Amino acid sequence: MDAKPKDILTLLKLTKFYNIKSDSIFVQTDYYYNSTDKSNFLYLDMLPYIQENSIIKSYYYDEKDYLFLVYFPFYKYLKNSSKLGMRDLLAALFRKNKFDTTIGYEPLYGNGNTWQRILPTSVLNNEINKETLQFMKTNGMNYVFFTAPFRRDTKNLNFVSQLRNHYPVFWDFSTSITESNLFKNGYHLNHTGAKEFSIIFSNKIKD
């Protein structure tokens, strides 16, 4: 999933709110470091629960139609009818969950896609990232930030080395897989590449 800093901070706060325990938290960070926006997937996934608690509400504070989203029950469904519509809701109730057997993993197959990732040229000051680090420290969370592999033709790859200076614990896997045939496109590993990266990642944890 393409989680952005605001998504990560919100999800961390929710783990604390719901008393979800973990030994360690691994957070992927990359070209979204500079972002202050929301991801489309979390915006939609949490929207039905906007009145659940203040953490979820705060995620939507900067939306121009915030009051409508919170206080007009059907507005959020009308606005996002293609994703949150009644037809989709009913279909989801009877559709087999594809993640039941894959534990959230959805493989990509093939290679040779010419889509190329271009990273930012510099790391910007982002208060959301600072708040995230402070929140984790305050709550005694054991965390690791990491960057996943990029294909060799990625532009501005030195951006990753700049990220290293902004995290107390940072694992750089950006160049850990060099074979282009293990990538679906410029940034996404295919199924074979994902299996190889899983071995690399697990070995790092064991170290």
ZADO-1210 file (C-alpha; in nm, 4 decimals, padded with zeros to 6 digits):
<atoms>
<atom x="00.0000" y="00.0000" z="00.0000" code="MET" pos="1"/>
<atom x="00.1212" y="00.3551" z="-00.0688" code="ASP" pos="2"/>
<atom x="00.0981" y="00.4905" z="00.2837" code="ALA" pos="3"/>
<atom x="00.1930" y="00.8529" z="00.3381" code="LYS" pos="4"/>
<atom x="00.3272" y="01.0099" z="00.6611" code="PRO" pos="5"/>
<atom x="-00.0175" y="01.1261" z="00.7715" code="LYS" pos="6"/>
<atom x="-00.1540" y="00.7728" z="00.7231" code="ASP" pos="7"/>
<atom x="00.1301" y="00.6205" z="00.9221" code="ILE" pos="8"/>
<atom x="00.0876" y="00.8604" z="01.2144" code="LEU" pos="9"/>
<atom x="-00.2875" y="00.8012" z="01.2221" code="THR" pos="10"/>
<atom x="-00.2508" y="00.4223" z="01.2179" code="LEU" pos="11"/>
<atom x="00.0084" y="00.4354" z="01.4960" code="LEU" pos="12"/>
<atom x="-00.2269" y="00.6444" z="01.7082" code="LYS" pos="13"/>
<atom x="-00.5045" y="00.3937" z="01.6443" code="LEU" pos="14"/>
<atom x="-00.2868" y="00.1017" z="01.7561" code="THR" pos="15"/>
<atom x="-00.2343" y="00.2871" z="02.0826" code="LYS" pos="16"/>
<atom x="-00.6031" y="00.3771" z="02.1141" code="PHE" pos="17"/>
<atom x="-00.7174" y="00.0186" z="02.0590" code="TYR" pos="18"/>
<atom x="-00.4349" y="-00.1192" z="02.2745" code="ASN" pos="19"/>
<atom x="-00.2842" y="-00.3270" z="01.9932" code="ILE" pos="20"/>
<atom x="00.0442" y="-00.4759" z="02.1134" code="LYS" pos="21"/>
<atom x="00.3535" y="-00.5568" z="01.9087" code="SER" pos="22"/>
<atom x="00.7188" y="-00.6348" z="01.9750" code="ASP" pos="23"/>
<atom x="00.8413" y="-00.4228" z="01.6855" code="SER" pos="24"/>
<atom x="00.6935" y="-00.1960" z="01.4213" code="ILE" pos="25"/>
<atom x="00.8437" y="-00.1833" z="01.0722" code="PHE" pos="26"/>
<atom x="00.7527" y="00.1265" z="00.8729" code="VAL" pos="27"/>
<atom x="00.8326" y="00.1655" z="00.5046" code="GLN" pos="28"/>
<atom x="00.9481" y="00.5122" z="00.4068" code="THR" pos="29"/>
<atom x="01.0509" y="00.6442" z="00.0677" code="ASP" pos="30"/>
<atom x="00.9513" y="00.9115" z="-00.1851" code="TYR" pos="31"/>
<atom x="00.6396" y="00.9927" z="00.0190" code="TYR" pos="32"/>
<atom x="00.8519" y="01.1332" z="00.3028" code="TYR" pos="33"/>
<atom x="00.7854" y="01.4885" z="00.1832" code="ASN" pos="34"/>
<atom x="00.4103" y="01.4391" z="00.1482" code="SER" pos="35"/>
<atom x="00.1543" y="01.6045" z="00.3755" code="THR" pos="36"/>
<atom x="-00.1455" y="01.4584" z="00.1919" code="ASP" pos="37"/>
<atom x="-00.3617" y="01.1546" z="00.2629" code="LYS" pos="38"/>
<atom x="-00.3603" y="00.8351" z="00.0621" code="SER" pos="39"/>
<atom x="-00.6773" y="00.7541" z="-00.1286" code="ASN" pos="40"/>
<atom x="-00.7020" y="00.4060" z="00.0177" code="PHE" pos="41"/>
<atom x="-00.7009" y="00.5136" z="00.3849" code="LEU" pos="42"/>
<atom x="-00.9279" y="00.8090" z="00.3144" code="TYR" pos="43"/>
<atom x="-01.1914" y="00.5673" z="00.1848" code="LEU" pos="44"/>
<atom x="-01.1288" y="00.2799" z="00.4255" code="ASP" pos="45"/>
<atom x="-01.1753" y="00.4915" z="00.7383" code="MET" pos="46"/>
<atom x="-01.4520" y="00.7162" z="00.6111" code="LEU" pos="47"/>
<atom x="-01.7416" y="00.4925" z="00.7268" code="PRO" pos="48"/>
<atom x="-01.5941" y="00.5106" z="01.0797" code="TYR" pos="49"/>
<atom x="-01.5395" y="00.8866" z="01.0899" code="ILE" pos="50"/>
<atom x="-01.7462" y="00.9219" z="01.4083" code="GLN" pos="51"/>
<atom x="-01.5745" y="00.6306" z="01.5822" code="GLU" pos="52"/>
<atom x="-01.3190" y="00.8416" z="01.7707" code="ASN" pos="53"/>
<atom x="-01.1309" y="01.1718" z="01.7672" code="SER" pos="54"/>
<atom x="-00.8246" y="01.0192" z="01.5982" code="ILE" pos="55"/>
<atom x="-01.0193" y="00.9214" z="01.2892" code="ILE" pos="56"/>
<atom x="-01.2044" y="01.2525" z="01.2898" code="LYS" pos="57"/>
<atom x="-00.8787" y="01.4463" z="01.3019" code="SER" pos="58"/>
<atom x="-00.7590" y="01.2661" z="00.9900" code="TYR" pos="59"/>
<atom x="-01.0293" y="01.4503" z="00.7940" code="TYR" pos="60"/>
<atom x="-01.0077" y="01.7914" z="00.9657" code="TYR" pos="61"/>
<atom x="-00.8515" y="01.9614" z="00.6662" code="ASP" pos="62"/>
<atom x="-01.1188" y="01.8456" z="00.4234" code="GLU" pos="63"/>
<atom x="-01.3297" y="02.1359" z="00.2976" code="LYS" pos="64"/>
<atom x="-01.6452" y="01.9321" z="00.3474" code="ASP" pos="65"/>
<atom x="-01.5431" y="01.7987" z="00.6898" code="TYR" pos="66"/>
<atom x="-01.8689" y="01.8979" z="00.8614" code="LEU" pos="67"/>
<atom x="-02.0713" y="01.7286" z="00.5900" code="PHE" pos="68"/>
<atom x="-01.8615" y="01.4136" z="00.6174" code="LEU" pos="69"/>
<atom x="-01.9177" y="01.3970" z="00.9933" code="VAL" pos="70"/>
<atom x="-02.2728" y="01.5194" z="01.0449" code="TYR" pos="71"/>
<atom x="-02.4597" y="01.4210" z="00.7299" code="PHE" pos="72"/>
<atom x="-02.4726" y="01.0394" z="00.7424" code="PRO" pos="73"/>
<atom x="-02.5270" y="00.9679" z="00.3736" code="PHE" pos="74"/>
<atom x="-02.3125" y="01.2467" z="00.2324" code="TYR" pos="75"/>
<atom x="-01.9903" y="01.0465" z="00.2440" code="LYS" pos="76"/>
<atom x="-02.1571" y="00.7616" z="00.0565" code="TYR" pos="77"/>
<atom x="-02.3021" y="00.9908" z="-00.2077" code="LEU" pos="78"/>
<atom x="-01.9707" y="01.1679" z="-00.2566" code="LYS" pos="79"/>
<atom x="-01.7840" y="00.8399" z="-00.2977" code="ASN" pos="80"/>
<atom x="-02.0622" y="00.6334" z="-00.4480" code="SER" pos="81"/>
<atom x="-01.8307" y="00.4336" z="-00.6748" code="SER" pos="82"/>
<atom x="-01.6313" y="00.3121" z="-00.3726" code="LYS" pos="83"/>
<atom x="-01.8720" y="00.3334" z="-00.0800" code="LEU" pos="84"/>
<atom x="-02.2043" y="00.2914" z="-00.2591" code="GLY" pos="85"/>
<atom x="-02.4749" y="00.0527" z="-00.1392" code="MET" pos="86"/>
<atom x="-02.4210" y="-00.1771" z="-00.4366" code="ARG" pos="87"/>
<atom x="-02.0541" y="-00.2176" z="-00.3484" code="ASP" pos="88"/>
<atom x="-02.1355" y="-00.2669" z="00.0192" code="LEU" pos="89"/>
<atom x="-02.3790" y="-00.5497" z="-00.0549" code="LEU" pos="90"/>
<atom x="-02.1387" y="-00.7066" z="-00.3035" code="ALA" pos="91"/>
<atom x="-01.8618" y="-00.7004" z="-00.0446" code="ALA" pos="92"/>
<atom x="-02.0790" y="-00.8872" z="00.2046" code="LEU" pos="93"/>
<atom x="-02.1097" y="-01.1848" z="-00.0284" code="PHE" pos="94"/>
<atom x="-01.7685" y="-01.1657" z="-00.1944" code="ARG" pos="95"/>
<atom x="-01.4992" y="-01.4007" z="-00.0707" code="LYS" pos="96"/>
<atom x="-01.2193" y="-01.2059" z="00.0926" code="ASN" pos="97"/>
<atom x="-00.9125" y="-01.2602" z="-00.1250" code="LYS" pos="98"/>
<atom x="-00.6842" y="-01.1738" z="00.1664" code="PHE" pos="99"/>
<atom x="-00.8077" y="-01.4558" z="00.3908" code="ASP" pos="100"/>
<atom x="-00.5543" y="-01.7046" z="00.2580" code="THR" pos="101"/>
<atom x="-00.2794" y="-01.4597" z="00.1561" code="THR" pos="102"/>
<atom x="-00.2650" y="-01.2598" z="00.4824" code="ILE" pos="103"/>
<atom x="-00.2798" y="-00.9371" z="00.2840" code="GLY" pos="104"/>
<atom x="-00.0216" y="-01.0290" z="00.0216" code="TYR" pos="105"/>
<atom x="-00.1224" y="-00.9889" z="-00.3415" code="GLU" pos="106"/>
<atom x="00.1519" y="-01.1050" z="-00.5819" code="PRO" pos="107"/>
<atom x="00.2484" y="-00.9265" z="-00.9007" code="LEU" pos="108"/>
<atom x="00.3673" y="-01.1272" z="-01.1990" code="TYR" pos="109"/>
<atom x="00.5801" y="-01.0476" z="-01.5007" code="GLY" pos="110"/>
<atom x="00.8589" y="-00.7951" z="-01.5623" code="ASN" pos="111"/>
<atom x="00.9882" y="-00.5564" z="-01.8230" code="GLY" pos="112"/>
<atom x="00.7421" y="-00.2769" z="-01.7498" code="ASN" pos="113"/>
<atom x="00.9183" y="00.0436" z="-01.8528" code="THR" pos="114"/>
<atom x="00.7461" y="00.2565" z="-01.5875" code="TRP" pos="115"/>
<atom x="01.0273" y="00.4336" z="-01.4048" code="GLN" pos="116"/>
<atom x="01.0287" y="00.5829" z="-01.0556" code="ARG" pos="117"/>
<atom x="01.1717" y="00.9324" z="-01.0099" code="ILE" pos="118"/>
<atom x="01.2542" y="01.0172" z="-00.6489" code="LEU" pos="119"/>
<atom x="01.2548" y="01.3707" z="-00.5073" code="PRO" pos="120"/>
<atom x="01.5850" y="01.5565" z="-00.5266" code="THR" pos="121"/>
<atom x="01.5890" y="01.6539" z="-00.1592" code="SER" pos="122"/>
<atom x="01.4296" y="01.5814" z="00.1777" code="VAL" pos="123"/>
<atom x="01.1958" y="01.8557" z="00.2953" code="LEU" pos="124"/>
<atom x="01.1082" y="01.9550" z="00.6494" code="ASN" pos="125"/>
<atom x="00.7917" y="01.7619" z="00.7351" code="ASN" pos="126"/>
<atom x="00.6384" y="01.8150" z="01.0791" code="GLU" pos="127"/>
<atom x="00.4251" y="01.5016" z="01.0427" code="ILE" pos="128"/>
<atom x="00.7364" y="01.2843" z="01.0367" code="ASN" pos="129"/>
<atom x="00.8738" y="01.4601" z="01.3434" code="LYS" pos="130"/>
<atom x="00.5447" y="01.4060" z="01.5253" code="GLU" pos="131"/>
<atom x="00.5526" y="01.0391" z="01.4285" code="THR" pos="132"/>
<atom x="00.8989" y="00.9873" z="01.5762" code="LEU" pos="133"/>
<atom x="00.8028" y="01.1721" z="01.8933" code="GLN" pos="134"/>
<atom x="00.4825" y="00.9689" z="01.9290" code="PHE" pos="135"/>
<atom x="00.6717" y="00.6419" z="01.8975" code="MET" pos="136"/>
<atom x="00.9342" y="00.7540" z="02.1472" code="LYS" pos="137"/>
<atom x="00.6762" y="00.8769" z="02.3991" code="THR" pos="138"/>
<atom x="00.4845" y="00.5497" z="02.3814" code="ASN" pos="139"/>
<atom x="00.7913" y="00.3285" z="02.4002" code="GLY" pos="140"/>
<atom x="00.7429" y="00.1738" z="02.0571" code="MET" pos="141"/>
<atom x="01.0286" y="-00.0332" z="01.9190" code="ASN" pos="142"/>
<atom x="01.0448" y="00.0717" z="01.5560" code="TYR" pos="143"/>
<atom x="01.2477" y="00.0393" z="01.2377" code="VAL" pos="144"/>
<atom x="01.2048" y="00.2549" z="00.9288" code="PHE" pos="145"/>
<atom x="01.3131" y="00.0970" z="00.6034" code="PHE" pos="146"/>
<atom x="01.3231" y="00.1584" z="00.2301" code="THR" pos="147"/>
<atom x="01.2298" y="-00.1251" z="-00.0050" code="ALA" pos="148"/>
<atom x="01.4214" y="-00.2088" z="-00.3260" code="PRO" pos="149"/>
<atom x="01.4150" y="00.0163" z="-00.6307" code="PHE" pos="150"/>
<atom x="01.5026" y="-00.0900" z="-00.9819" code="ARG" pos="151"/>
<atom x="01.8467" y="00.0215" z="-01.0988" code="ARG" pos="152"/>
<atom x="01.7112" y="00.2806" z="-01.3429" code="ASP" pos="153"/>
<atom x="01.5427" y="00.4804" z="-01.0638" code="THR" pos="154"/>
<atom x="01.6215" y="00.8512" z="-01.0857" code="LYS" pos="155"/>
<atom x="01.7634" y="01.0471" z="-00.7870" code="ASN" pos="156"/>
<atom x="01.8318" y="00.7336" z="-00.5839" code="LEU" pos="157"/>
<atom x="02.0630" y="00.9359" z="-00.3561" code="ASN" pos="158"/>
<atom x="01.7412" y="01.0645" z="-00.1961" code="PHE" pos="159"/>
<atom x="01.7438" y="00.7447" z="00.0109" code="VAL" pos="160"/>
<atom x="02.0815" y="00.8276" z="00.1636" code="SER" pos="161"/>
<atom x="01.9362" y="01.1633" z="00.2693" code="GLN" pos="162"/>
<atom x="01.6520" y="00.9851" z="00.4467" code="LEU" pos="163"/>
<atom x="01.9021" y="00.7992" z="00.6626" code="ARG" pos="164"/>
<atom x="01.9840" y="01.1236" z="00.8442" code="ASN" pos="165"/>
<atom x="01.6241" y="01.1695" z="00.9559" code="HIS" pos="166"/>
<atom x="01.5644" y="00.8397" z="01.1378" code="TYR" pos="167"/>
<atom x="01.7385" y="00.6974" z="01.4463" code="PRO" pos="168"/>
<atom x="01.6927" y="00.3455" z="01.3050" code="VAL" pos="169"/>
<atom x="01.6895" y="00.3098" z="00.9272" code="PHE" pos="170"/>
<atom x="01.7421" y="00.0044" z="00.7070" code="TRP" pos="171"/>
<atom x="01.8264" y="00.0798" z="00.3453" code="ASP" pos="172"/>
<atom x="01.7236" y="-00.1984" z="00.1066" code="PHE" pos="173"/>
<atom x="01.6981" y="00.0334" z="-00.1941" code="SER" pos="174"/>
<atom x="01.9773" y="-00.1456" z="-00.3838" code="THR" pos="175"/>
<atom x="01.9450" y="-00.4898" z="-00.2242" code="SER" pos="176"/>
<atom x="01.7963" y="-00.6438" z="-00.5402" code="ILE" pos="177"/>
<atom x="01.9838" y="-00.5658" z="-00.8599" code="THR" pos="178"/>
<atom x="01.8222" y="-00.7979" z="-01.1151" code="GLU" pos="179"/>
<atom x="01.5692" y="-00.6038" z="-01.3239" code="SER" pos="180"/>
<atom x="01.3732" y="-00.9212" z="-01.4006" code="ASN" pos="181"/>
<atom x="01.2676" y="-00.9368" z="-01.0336" code="LEU" pos="182"/>
<atom x="01.0697" y="-00.6133" z="-01.0695" code="PHE" pos="183"/>
<atom x="00.7201" y="-00.5753" z="-01.2089" code="LYS" pos="184"/>
<atom x="00.7967" y="-00.2090" z="-01.2754" code="ASN" pos="185"/>
<atom x="01.0285" y="00.0612" z="-01.1469" code="GLY" pos="186"/>
<atom x="00.9333" y="00.0194" z="-00.7843" code="TYR" pos="187"/>
<atom x="00.7206" y="-00.2916" z="-00.7384" code="HIS" pos="188"/>
<atom x="00.8821" y="-00.6319" z="-00.7066" code="LEU" pos="189"/>
<atom x="00.7162" y="-00.9207" z="-00.8849" code="ASN" pos="190"/>
<atom x="00.6300" y="-01.2414" z="-00.7002" code="HIS" pos="191"/>
<atom x="00.9771" y="-01.3903" z="-00.7378" code="THR" pos="192"/>
<atom x="01.1401" y="-01.0648" z="-00.6310" code="GLY" pos="193"/>
<atom x="00.9080" y="-01.0328" z="-00.3320" code="ALA" pos="194"/>
<atom x="01.0078" y="-01.3791" z="-00.2118" code="LYS" pos="195"/>
<atom x="01.3750" y="-01.2926" z="-00.2436" code="GLU" pos="196"/>
<atom x="01.3281" y="-00.9634" z="-00.0602" code="PHE" pos="197"/>
<atom x="01.1380" y="-01.1435" z="00.2166" code="SER" pos="198"/>
<atom x="01.4460" y="-01.3600" z="00.2738" code="ILE" pos="199"/>
<atom x="01.6744" y="-01.0547" z="00.2772" code="ILE" pos="200"/>
<atom x="01.4434" y="-00.8741" z="00.5196" code="PHE" pos="201"/>
<atom x="01.4024" y="-01.1705" z="00.7544" code="SER" pos="202"/>
<atom x="01.7782" y="-01.2290" z="00.7631" code="ASN" pos="203"/>
<atom x="01.8261" y="-00.8652" z="00.8626" code="LYS" pos="204"/>
<atom x="01.5786" y="-00.9099" z="01.1479" code="ILE" pos="205"/>
<atom x="01.7677" y="-01.2190" z="01.2663" code="LYS" pos="206"/>
<atom x="02.0939" y="-01.0223" z="01.2714" code="ASP" pos="207"/>
</atoms>
